[in-house]
Amino acid sequence: MGRKRTRKSRKSKGSMNSISKTTLRSMRADNKNDIMRTMLNKLDAWKKGKNVIVNEDGVRKKANDVWGNPHRKFKI
């Protein structure tokens, strides 16, 4: 004999998206076109210590080389 089924209904695994792909793509494109939002996101990531790439004079450089260490102590 087989085992008796204990649950009454099947539970979703939550793997489905509630937002369509075209909406997500357009939101991502809007974020990419907004230069100020992009730079603020890069600044936040740099403060957290992540590896950020910045364009300076047409050359891609690490933000640590351009802006310095985000965790340094200030001396007066």
Stockholm file with secondary structure:
# STOCKHOLM 1.0

chainA/1-76         MGRKRTRKSRKSKGSMNSISKTTLRSMRADNKNDIMRTMLNKLDAWKKGKNVIVNEDGVRKKANDVWGNPHRKFKI
#=GR chainA/1-76 SS CCCCCCCSSCCCCSCSCSSCHHHHHHHHHHHHHCHHHHHHHHHHHHHTTCCCEEEETTEEEEHHHHHCCTTCCCCC
#=GC SS_cons        CCCCCCCSSCCCCSCSCSSCHHHHHHHHHHHHHCHHHHHHHHHHHHHTTCCCEEEETTEEEEHHHHHCCTTCCCCC
//
